[in-house]
């Protein structure tokens, strides 16, 4: 059972993308009731799982007005509510089943050669006409019988003098039940085991420079390939591939979105989003991918490994990640010593040029790596910009904390003073950490760049650490 939760903006974005893609495959627009009714019913069911179909009309009127004006539902603000993937799936299935079972989206066949026309849900029904004294005769078109394809006639010439054969009797074949109507839907052929997907025809301009900013793993660099599936209708798409990992890059309406490829489900919400109007959108997107997206994939893989193979296998996988970072540290001149932890974790330790003691650890069932530090505070000045989020929107507070904490928060406003001798940063699903004085009884009324501190940084991905190796020696 999946524990992933989705907010209301995530669900609305997914509905816009999914039904927009479905509408793009038809001659209709997304404003037709066959699309707007299931979208509105999904939202109504999420608000109230016991909602009746008759109560969906008000929500449908609002949704259809938004789609007719903007060609998609307006993405609302996050109100704090979340739904599990099972709840979202139940709501979507209920909405599609109920919409298919009503006459509100009944198709009326036009004349041959003309597209179907849709009957509005709120359109008045035409009353039946009755004829007194006798039943009105209803003319119905006789159904056209589709003749199955019989065996081909023999085209080889007969022998001279042979009697001309009569009409061959048709034999029943196992395919007699198949209709060969001209109006049968055209199906796309696909090879066995390969899903039928729609590939994006327009490639992104962000994918190649983004791939150049992501580190190679064991000599394998990221490559740009065509996206195998269309996530958002009308968007430019490309796929970044490195071994068994893949990222889908989508450009649409001035936004660049990154979707992590997960083989067990279709992408619902982007894992990272930036605007193309930013000062350096590619670098900002690479920072989000390294700090959030790729570490999240490592944690998800670790959870699956615990279920399938146990916690010991997670430690083995973490040791392989340690080896990658350790060899990179050796290439930069560090002397690395392997060590073990009492809790079952493994790690490596080394000493930097300024005398600071570093440690990198793979903890049980974590999936990510933890970095520890003991040395002068100035030894973290080059590393913190890699680990911290963007400083935009943060302002240092002169009233909070002590002289020691303000010495750090003035330089890095993303840090929050936890007490007079400790600052921290981070949030759920992101890198986090703290920096503090070695002892609680140390004075906090002074600070300088040589002040000794201890620090710990958690939820770090292997890719992020490989980019930060030059700042660790």
N, C-alpha and C positions, 0 to 999 in steps of 0.2 A: 504494500500500500504506500503510495507516494505521500510524502509530507510537505511537498511544495505548495505554497499558498500564493494566491494571486489577488491583487487589488482591483478595484473597479476600473481605474485607468488601463490596467493591463488587459482586462477582459474586453473593454470597449475597443481598444486597439486591435486585439485579436479578431473580434467580430468584423471590424472594418476591413481588415486584411483578408480574412477568409471569405466573406460574402462578396467583397470586391473582386477577388480572384475568380469566384464562381460566376459573377455577372460578366466578367471580361470574356468568358468562354461562350457567351450567348449573345444574340443580337439585341438583348434587352439591357436596360440600365439598372443600376442598383436601387433606384427609387421605385421599382415595381413591387407590388405587394408580396410576390413570392419570395423576395429577399427581406423586405422591411418587416414583415410579420414575424418570421422566426427571430430576427434580431430583437424586436421589441418584446417578444414573449420570453426570450432568454433573460433580459433584464428584469422583467416582471417576476419571473420564477426565482431569480436570485434574491430579490427583495422579499418575496413571500413564497416559500415552497408550496403552500396550499392555495395559491391563486387559482381562480377559475378562468377558463378561456374567455368568458364573456367580459371579464374585467381587464383584458389586455387592450381593449380598444383605445382607452385614454393614452396609455403608453405608446401604442402604435401611432396615434395621431402626432404625438410629439416627435417620435423618432423619424417618421416619414417627412415631417416638415423640415427637420434638420438635414436629412439626406437630400431632399429636393433642393435645398439652398446651398449646401456645401459638398454634396456628393459623398458624404460619410457622416457618421454620428459624431457629435462633438464630444471630445474626450474630457470627462469631468475631472475635478480636483479629487485628490485622494482624501476620502473621508475616514480612513482608518479601518474600514471593514476589509476582511480578507475571506477568501473561499478556497477550499482545497480543490485539487484537480478533479476528484470524484464529484464534488458538488457542481463544478462548472460543467462537467460532462453530462450529469443528470439534467441540468437546466437546458443545455443545448439539445439533447435528445428529446426531452419533453416538448420543447418549442417546435422542433422540426416535425415530430410526429403529430402534434396538434394542428400545425399549419397544413400538413398534408391531408389531414382528415376532415378539414372544413371545406366549404364551397366558396370561401372568400377569395381564394386565388385560383378559381376554376378557369381553365383555358378554354377559349371558344375558337374552334378551327375556322379560319377564313377560307377564302377561295384558294385553289391550287396556285402555288407560286408566291403567296403572300404569307408573311410571318403571323404567328399566333398573336391574338390580342388579349390583353388581360382584363378581367372583370374586377372593378374596384370593390373593395369590401363594403364601402358605405353607399354604393350605388343602389337606387331603388329597384326592386324586382318588378318585372312586368307581370301584371295579373293575367291569369289564364282566361282565354276566351271560350265561352260555352255556346253551343248551338242548340236551340230548343227543338225538341222532338226527335232529334237523332244525334248520334255521336259524330263529331267532326272527323272527317277522314284525314289521317295524318300520312303524308307521303314520306316514305323513308327510302333512302338510297340503299340499293341492294349491296350487300358487302361483296367486295371483290375477292375472289378466291385466288390465293397465291399458289401457283402451281410449283411444286418442288421440281428441282432440276433432275431430269431423268438421265439415264446413261447416254453418252454420245453415240450418234449413229456411226457406223463403220464407213470410212471414207476411202478405203482401198478399193481399186477397181475389181470387179468380179472376173472370174476366169472365163475365157471365151466358151460360149455354149452353155454356160451354167444358167440355171433358172434364176430369175430375179427374185430376191428374197422379199417376203411380205413384211409388213410392219412388225417390228420386234415387240414382244410383250414386255411391259415394264415390270421389273422386279422391285419388291419393297426393300428399301435400304434402312439402316439404322438412323438415317438422317431425315426420314420422312416428316418428322415433327417440326423441323426447322422451317420457318417462314422466310421466303426470299423476296419479300416486298421491297418495292423501290423506296419506300419511306422508312425502311429499317435504319436505325441509327448507325452511323459510321463509327467503328471501333478502331482504336489505335493498337496496332500489333506491338508486342513486346516480347523479349526473350524470357524464357523461364527463369524465375528467381530475380528478375530485374524489375523494380517498380516503375510504373508509368508516371513520369513526372514531367513538368513543364520547365524548360530551361529559360533563364533570362537572356534576352537578345542584346541588351545594352550592358556593357561592362562599366564598372565604377572607375573613377580616376583616383580613388583613395586607396585601393587595395595594394597596388605595387609599392608606393612609399610606406604604407603601414607594414607590409611584409619586411621591408628593409630595416625597420626599427625594432623588430622582434628578434631575439637571439636564436642562433642555431642550437639544436640539441643533438649531441653526439655526431656532429658533422653534417646534420641534415637541416637545411635552411627551409624557411617558409616559401612556398610557391603559389602563384596565382593561377586559378583554373576557373572555367565557367561554372556558374552556380547550377546544381542539378535540379533545383526546385524553386518555384516562384513563391516567395514569401509574401510580398506586397505587390498588388497589381500596378503596372505602369512604372515600376521602380527599376533603376539600374542596379545590377547585382553581380558580385564576384565571390569566389570562394578561395580562402587561404587554407592550404593543406600542408601539414608537417607530420609525416608518418601516419598514425591512426587518429590524429587530431585535425579538426577542421573548424573554420570560422567563416560565416557568411556575412559579407559586407553589403549593406543596402543604402542607396542614396535616393532620397525622395523629399521634395519640398524643402530644400535647404537643410535637411538633417542627414546625418550619417549614423547608421545603426549597425551594431555587430550582434549577430546571433550565434551562440555556440551550438555546434552540431551535436545533438544527442540522439543516438540511434533509436531509442525507445519511444520518442514522442516528437510531434511536429512543433516547431518553435512557436510559442504563444506571445511572448514579450521579449523585447531586445535586452541583451545583457549589458550593453553600454550604448550611450547616445551622446553625440556632440552636434553642434550646429556648424555648418560650413562657413558661417560668417565670423567665427572666432579668429583670434590672431594667428594661431597655429593649430588648426583643428586636427591634423594628422598626428602631431606630437601629443596633443591632449587625449586623442583616442588611444594611442599606443600606451599611454600611462594608465588609462582605465583597464585596458586589456591585461597589462602586466600585473596591476595591483589588485584587480577584482575578478576578471573573467577567468583567466587561466588558473589562479589559485582555487576558484570555486569548482572548476572541473576536477582538480586534484582531490578536493574534499569529497566530491560526489563519487569519484572512483574508489576512494578509500572506504566509504560506507558500503559500496557494493562488494569490495574485497572482504570486509569483515563478515558480511553475511555469507559469502561463498566459500572463503578459505580461512577465516579467522584473523585475529589481531596479529599473529606472528608474521603473516604475509605482508601486512601493512608496514611492519618494521623493515622487512626485507626490501620492499619497494622504496621506503624512505632512505635506506642505506645506499641504494643505487643513485638516488638524487643527491645524497651527500657526496658520493664519489664524483659526480659531474662538477659540483661546485668546488670540491677539494682540488681536483686536477686544474681547474681554472685558477684557483688561488696559488697553486704551485707554479703555474706558468707566469704569474705576476710576482714571484719571488718569495712567497710565504712558505714557512716550514710548518706543515700540518701534522698533528698527532691525533690518531683515533682514540676514542675513549668510550666508556659505557656509563649509563646512569642507573641508580638504584631502582627506578621505576620501570626498567626494561627498555628504555630508549637508548639510542646510540648517537654518537656525535663526533665532531672533530674540534680541536682547539689549536690556536696559533697566536703569536704575538706580533703586533704591528710595529712599524718603524718608530712610533712615538712611545712605545712601551705599553700600550694598551693591550689587555687580554680579551680575545674574542673567542666565542664558542658558537657552534652551529649544531642543532639537535633535531633528530627525528623522533618525535614522541609517539607513544602507542595510539593507534586509531585516530590520528590527527589528519594525515594526508598532506599537511603542509610542514614547513620547517620553522624552527624558533631560533632567533639570534640573540645572544647575550653579549654584554659589553661591560668592561671595568677599566676605566681610565679617565683622562682629562675630558672635560666637556667639549673642548674644541675638536676632539677626534670624531664627533658625530655631525659636525657642521656640513660636511660634504655628503653624508649618507641621508640625513633627514629629508632633503628635498626629493629624494627618490621614493621614500616611504610615505611621506605625508601627502594628503590631498592638496589640491590647488589652494593657494592662500586667498583667492578671490572670495570676498564676502566675510572674511574674518578680520576682526579688529582687536588689538591687544587691550586689555583692561589694566589700567594702572592701580586700581583700587584692590584688585584681587591678589591673593597670595602674598609672598614675601619678596625680599630683594633677590633671593636666589631664583625663585620661579619667574619673576618679571624679567630677569636676565635672559631667560629662555623664551618666554612668550613674546617679548618685544622683537626678538629676532625671527621667531616662528609663531605667528598668531594662531596657527591651527592647534597649538598645544593648549590644554586646559589645566589649570592648577588644581590638584586634588587636595593638597595640604601645603603647609609652608615649605616642605622639603621634597615635594614630589609633583610632577606634571605627567599628564597622560594624553593619549589621542586614540582615535579609531572608533569604529562602529561595527554593527553586525555586518557580516559578509565583506569585510574590508580589513586591511592590515591594521594592527593595533599594537600599542606598547606603552611603556612608562619609562621615566627617567627620574632618579631620586638620589639623594645623598646616601652614602654607605651606612650611616647610623642615624637613628632618630634624635640623638642628643647633640648632633653637630650644629653649629650656629648657622642660621639662615639669613643673617642681616648683612651678608656681603657675598659677592660672587665675582668671578673672573673666568677667563677662558681656560685657566689651568686647574680649576676646581675639579677634584676627583668625584666622579659619579658612577653609579651602576645603572644599567638599562637592560630592558628585555623587549624584544619585538616578536610578535606572534602572527600566525596566519600568513606567512610569507611563501609565495610560490617559488619554484625552482627557477623559472624564467626571470622573475624579478631579481633574484639574488645573482644570477649570472650577469645581469646588466650592472649590478652594484658592486661587483668584485673589485674594480679599481679603487673604490672608496673604503675597502676593508683591509688594506695592507699598508 
